[in-house]
């Protein structure tokens, strides 16, 4: 499997981070060439544009609505074909399946997923006031979320639970793969390593999670 796309000069961890981000917050057009990445964070897209030397401008979506968002488009046939080769498809939300991600770059892929459709949050327990953490990844595809659950367990030794819930005015549920604080720390340690590229806000949250684990005891959800 290729780990390097010459035309975009993106390789290794950065390539697979981008694959993860596109899996969560990206869209493959039906023309066989264009890939959009959407975010509510303009500075994040600027960071992506500079990091990967993209020449396209950052556009605006939902300009007249409260859910204002931004997007940047990658126009490259070889890169598009590469995404198809690992399992991404147009209109992927409900039909996304297993992806062909090399084990050595899975942590980078997972960081891209979390930066896109993931949540890393903390709160204090109402009884003991200890800091609690959770990490969640969301998807509308049950096949994909179950593949992700199994792969995280196989590669990182972490067990998570899948929950589903219907959204208002939608017939398809959203699936949430959720991990508690011990597992959140393991995933944060592996995915948000020093010097990694990613969403600054999520990187800071991961660092906070790693710095707040004192006194935690081993969990049955971490077995490797």
C-alpha positions in Angstrom: 0.0 0.0 0.0 1.4 3.4 -0.9 2.4 5.7 2.0 3.4 8.5 -0.2 1.6 10.6 -2.9 4.3 12.4 -4.9 2.1 15.0 -6.4 1.0 16.4 -3.0 4.2 15.5 -1.3 2.3 14.1 1.7 3.7 10.9 3.3 3.7 8.7 6.3 2.0 10.0 9.5 0.8 13.2 7.8 -0.8 11.3 5.0 -2.7 9.0 7.3 -3.7 11.8 9.6 -5.2 13.4 6.5 -7.0 10.2 5.6 -8.5 10.1 9.1 -9.6 13.7 8.9 -11.2 13.1 5.5 -12.9 10.0 6.8 -14.6 12.1 9.5 -14.9 15.6 8.1 -14.2 15.1 4.4 -16.3 14.5 1.3 -15.3 12.8 -2.0 -17.1 14.4 -4.9 -18.6 12.2 -7.6 -16.3 13.7 -10.3 -13.4 11.4 -9.3 -11.0 14.2 -8.5 -12.1 16.7 -5.8 -12.0 16.1 -2.0 -13.4 18.6 0.4 -12.5 19.0 4.1 -14.9 21.0 6.2 -14.4 22.6 9.7 -16.0 25.3 11.8 -12.4 26.3 12.7 -11.0 28.6 10.0 -7.5 28.7 11.6 -7.4 24.9 11.5 -8.0 24.8 7.8 -5.4 27.5 7.4 -3.0 25.2 9.3 -3.8 22.3 6.9 -3.4 24.5 3.9 0.1 25.6 5.0 1.2 22.2 6.2 0.3 20.4 3.0 1.1 23.3 0.6 -2.5 23.4 -0.8 -3.2 26.2 -3.2 -7.0 26.3 -3.1 -8.6 29.1 -1.1 -10.7 28.4 2.0 -14.4 28.7 1.2 -17.5 29.3 3.3 -20.5 27.0 3.8 -23.8 27.9 5.4 -22.8 31.6 5.3 -26.3 32.9 6.1 -26.9 30.3 8.9 -25.9 30.0 12.5 -23.9 26.8 11.7 -21.2 28.7 9.7 -18.5 26.4 8.4 -15.4 26.6 6.2 -14.0 24.2 3.7 -10.9 23.6 1.6 -10.8 21.5 -1.5 -8.0 19.2 -2.7 -8.1 18.7 -6.5 -5.9 15.7 -7.3 -6.9 12.5 -9.3 -4.1 10.4 -7.9 -4.9 11.3 -4.3 -8.6 10.7 -4.9 -7.8 7.3 -6.3 -5.6 6.5 -3.3 -8.5 7.3 -1.0 -10.7 5.0 -3.0 -8.1 2.3 -2.7 -8.1 2.4 1.1 -11.9 2.2 1.3 -13.3 5.7 1.2 -16.2 6.4 -1.1 -18.5 9.3 -2.1 -21.6 9.7 0.0 -19.9 7.7 2.7 -21.8 8.7 5.8 -24.1 5.7 6.0 -22.2 3.2 3.9 -18.6 3.5 5.1 -17.0 0.2 5.9 -13.7 -1.2 6.8 -10.6 0.8 5.8 -7.2 -0.5 4.8 -5.0 1.4 7.3 -1.5 0.2 8.0 -0.9 -0.7 11.6 2.2 1.6 11.8 0.1 4.6 10.9 -3.2 3.7 12.6 -2.5 6.1 15.5 -2.2 9.0 13.1 -5.3 7.9 11.3 -7.2 7.8 14.6 -5.9 11.2 15.6 -7.4 12.6 12.3 -10.7 10.9 13.2 -10.8 12.4 16.7 -9.9 15.8 15.4 -12.8 15.6 13.0 -15.7 13.6 14.5 -14.4 12.9 17.9 -14.7 14.3 21.4 -12.2 14.4 24.3 -13.8 16.0 27.4 -13.4 16.2 31.1 -15.5 17.0 34.1 -15.5 16.6 37.9 -17.3 13.7 39.6 -20.2 15.1 41.6 -19.4 12.9 44.6 -15.6 12.7 44.9 -14.7 15.7 42.8 -12.1 13.7 40.9 -11.4 14.7 37.3 -13.1 12.3 34.9 -12.3 12.0 31.2 -14.0 10.4 28.2 -13.1 10.0 24.5 -15.8 9.4 21.9 -15.8 8.9 18.1 -19.1 9.3 16.2 -20.3 7.8 12.9 -23.5 7.2 11.0 -22.1 3.9 9.7 -22.5 0.9 12.1 -20.1 -1.2 10.0 -17.3 1.4 10.2 -17.8 2.1 14.0 -17.6 -1.7 14.7 -14.5 -2.0 12.6 -12.9 0.9 14.5 -13.8 -0.6 17.8 -12.2 -3.9 16.9 -9.1 -2.3 15.5 -8.5 -0.1 18.5 -8.9 -3.1 20.7 -6.4 -5.1 18.6 -3.8 -2.4 18.1 -4.0 -0.4 21.4 -5.4 -3.0 23.8 -8.4 -0.7 24.7 -12.0 -1.8 25.0 -14.8 0.7 24.2 -18.6 0.5 24.1 -20.8 1.5 21.2 -24.0 3.4 21.8 -26.6 4.4 19.2 -29.2 7.2 19.3 -31.7 8.6 16.8 -31.3 12.3 15.8 -34.3 14.6 15.5 -36.0 14.3 12.2 -33.6 11.6 11.0 -34.4 7.9 10.4 -30.8 6.7 10.7 -29.0 6.6 14.1 -25.7 8.1 15.1 -23.3 5.5 16.6 -20.9 6.6 19.4 -17.8 4.6 20.3 -17.0 5.7 23.8 -14.0 5.2 26.1 -13.6 6.0 29.8 -10.7 7.9 31.4 -8.1 5.1 31.6 -8.6 4.3 27.9 -8.8 8.0 26.9 -5.3 8.4 28.5 -3.9 5.4 26.5 -5.3 6.7 23.2 -4.2 10.3 23.9 -0.7 9.1 24.7 -0.4 7.0 21.5 -2.2 9.4 19.1 -1.2 12.9 20.4 2.5 12.3 20.7 5.1 15.1 20.9 5.4 17.0 17.6 2.3 15.5 16.0 0.3 17.5 13.5 -3.3 18.1 14.5 -6.1 20.4 15.8 -4.5 22.6 18.5 -7.5 22.5 20.7 -7.6 18.6 20.7 -3.8 18.5 21.3 -4.2 20.7 24.4 -7.0 18.5 25.7 -4.9 15.4 25.1 -2.0 17.0 27.1 -4.4 17.9 29.9 -5.7 14.3 30.0 -2.1 12.9 30.2 -1.3 15.3 33.0 -4.3 14.5 35.2 -4.1 10.8 35.6 -2.4 10.7 39.1 -4.2 8.4 41.4 -6.1 6.5 38.7 -6.2 2.8 39.1 -5.9 0.2 36.3 -9.1 -0.5 34.4 -10.4 -3.7 32.9 -10.9 -1.8 29.6 -7.1 -1.5 29.2 -5.6 -4.9 28.8 -2.4 -4.4 26.8 
